[in-house]
Structure formats: structure tokens, C-alpha cells
């Protein structure tokens, strides 16, 4: 009885696990330690200041944050049409065999015909729209200055949990003065929207049904 109860508890716990992800890990990073700044050597200009005085506060170090505007809209369609016709006709007859052996074949007629026809059509369409804003963290700075970012947003609504995740490579020159960038300018972007809960589980076929679906020959 205890074993059955333990298995049931594990099954229930497995239903509420966080959905797997394909975005770059980790999803956040602590700022790297900075070198000690030199003591002030001027009233306005400071040699040891890590940022120019009149530069926008854009992300450039590990641990900095950038706001990504997700504006993804994809449309794809495919259509195919194929048709095949094939016919064959054969005819043979024996009218006279006088004076030759095999008179039993007199009047023999042979007529054969075959016909094949095939027609197939296929059409598919896919439309996706994903909009929103998410702030990500710089987890690595590449030698050429590009920023590897990753981030996650979790929303809990009742018994449902929504996960928005994004990662990719950002060119700092594409970041505007407000420290934001559009998702279309993020290289190697991986954007996910997943959910966990009873509603999302209700849309998944059970493992036993999937097993019979895979092994059934028809």
C-alpha cells in the first residue's frame, strides 16, 4: 500500500514539473567583479570611470539587463497537387489454322486491358503571432563585443503557470537609447511560450494511448 501511495505521489509531482527548455543556460548571471576605480583626479573627467560621461546606460557587461520587445509574426503555407493516369490494352485473336496442328485453337480470342489512376492533394498553413516584452540578463560577453543574453518570465494564474523564455546573441549597436531591442534583431534567438498545469496537460495524449498509436499498423 505504501508503494502504491509513493508511486501516486511521484506521478502527481511529475505533472507539476517545469517544462523543459532549449534556451541558453544559465538564465541569469551575477555581475562580474569590477576592478577598483582609480581615485578621482579631476572635477569632471575621471580616468577610472568605466563609462563615458555622456554615453547612454546601455548593457555591455555580464549581469547587465536588456529589454527585448518580442514582435514575432510568421506565416507559412504549402500546397501540392499530383495526378497520375495509366492505361494498357492488349488484344489477340486466331482466325484460321487450317492444315496445321492445333485446330482446337480455332476462333480463340484474347482481350485484356488494365487501367490505373492516382490523384492526391495536400495543403497546409501555419500562422503564429507572439508579442510582448521581457527583460533578459547578459550571461556572457563574446570577444567581438556581442552579448549572449538569456531570461525567463513566470506567471502563475490560479493553478496554471506560464513560462516565457528567450535567449540569443545581441549586437550592442542595435540596442537603442532606452536599452531595448526588437526580437527580430536578436541572432540565434530561441523564444518559448510554455505552460504547466491541468489545462496544458488536458491537451496531451496519455502515454498508453501514444503507445498503441505507435504500434498499431492501421
N, C-alpha and C positions, 0 to 999 in steps of 0.2 A: 504493500500500500504506500509505503514511504517512497519507493522508487517511482511509482506512478505519479505521486504528487510532485516529486522533484522534476520529472520529465515535463509535466504540465507547466510548472513554474518557468522552466527554461524555455519552453515554447512560447509562453506569453511574453517573457522578456525579449525573446528574439524578434517578436513582432514590433517592438518599440525601438529597435536599434536605429542608429543614424544611418541614412542611406549612404552607400559608398560614393566616392568622388574621384574624378580624374584631373582635378586642378593641381597645380604645382604646390608642393608642400615645403615648408610649413605655411599655414595661412596667415601667420603674423610673425613678427620678429622684433626683438628688443633693440633699441638703438645701440649702435656700436660705440664704445668709449671714444671720446674725442681727446686729442692732445690738449694739454694745458695751454691756455691762451697766454700770449706774452703780455706783460704789464703794459698799461696804457702809455703811449709815447706821443700823444698829440691830443688836442682838444676835440677834433672832429675825426680825422683819419686814424684808424687803429690798424697796425700791421697784423696783429694776431687775430683780427676778427675774421671768422670763417666765411662770412657772406658779404658781398659788396653793399655799401650803404644804400644805394638806390636800386637794388635789384628786388624783383618780386619774390615773395616767400614760396618758391616752388620746391617740390620734393626733389632731393638729389642724394640723400644718404639712406642707409639701411635704417628702418624704423620710421621714416617719414611716411606720411599718408597722402593719397591722391584720390580724388573723387572721380569715378568713372560713370559717365552717362550712357546707360545701356539703351541703344536705339537700333535693335536688330529687327530686320524685316526681310524674310526670304520667301521667294515664290519659285516653285519648280513644277514642271508639267512634262509629261511624256505620253506619246500616242503612237501606236503601231497598228498596222493592218496587213494581213497576209492572206493570200488566196492561191490555191493550187488545184488545177483540173488535169486529169489524165484519163484517156480512154484508149481502148485497144479492141480491134475487131479482126477475127480470123474466120475464113470460110473455105471449105474444101468439098469437092464432090467427085464421084466416079460415075460416069455415064455409061460406058461400054467396055466390056472385057472379052469380047468375042474372040474365040480361038486361043485364049490364054488361060492358064490355070487360075483358079481363084474366082470362079464365076459367082461365088456366094457374095462377093463384094459389089455385084451389080446394083446400081441405084443407091449406093452408100453416099450419104450427105453428112458433112460435118460443119457445124456452125458454132462459133464461140465468140464471146465478147466479154470485155471487162471494163469497168469504169471506176475511177477513184476521184474523190472530191474532198478538198480540205479548205476550211475558211476559219480564220481566227482574228480576233480583235482584242486590243488591250489599251487601256487608258488609265493614267494615274496623275494625281495633282496633289500638291502639298503647299500649304500657306502657313507661315509662322510669323508672329509678331511678339516681340519681347521688349518692353520699355521699363525704365526705372533708373534709380541712382543707387550706387553703392560705393562706399569709401574703402579702399584697399591699402595695404601696407607694403612698402618696399622691403623685400626679403633678400635682395642681392643686387649689387651694382656690377655690371659687366665691364671688362677692360675698355670698351669703346664708349662707356658712359650710359648705355641703355640700362633701364631699370626693370628688374623682374619683380612683378607685383603679384599679390595673392590676397584674397579676402573672402569673408563669408558673412552672411546676414541670416539670422534665425528669427522666425516669427512663430509664436505659439498662440493659436486661436482655438480655445476650447481644448479638445483632445487631439487636435491636428497641429503638426509642426511643419512649417515651410522653411526650406533652405534655399538661399540664393548664393551662388558661389561663382567667382570669376578669378582668372589668373591670366597672365600674359606678359609680353615684353613691351615696354613703353619707351619711345624716343623722347627725351626731355624737351626737345624743341617743339613737339606737338602739344605740350601742356600749356594752357592759356594762363593769363594773369591771375585768374581765380583758382589756380591749381586744380583744374578739371580737364578731362579729356573724354572724347567720344569713344565708344567701344569699337567703332569701325577703324580707329587708328591704333588699336592695340594688336600687336603682332602675336601670332601663335595663341590667340585668345581661346580660352576654354570657359564657356559660360554654361551654368547649370541652374535649373529650377526644379527642385525635387521636394517631395512631401513624405511625411511618415505619419501614419495613423489609420484609423478604421476606414476612412473614406478611400485612401490610396490603396489599402490592402484589398478592399472590395473590388478593385479593378484588375486584380492579378489572379490568374487562373491557379487553382490549387496544384500542389506538386503531384498528387496522384492523377489528376486529370491530364497534366502535362506529360506524365509518364505514358499513359495509354494513348495519348495523341501521337507520341513519337514512335510507339511500337506497332500501332495499328496499320495494316498495309493498305487501307482504303479510307 
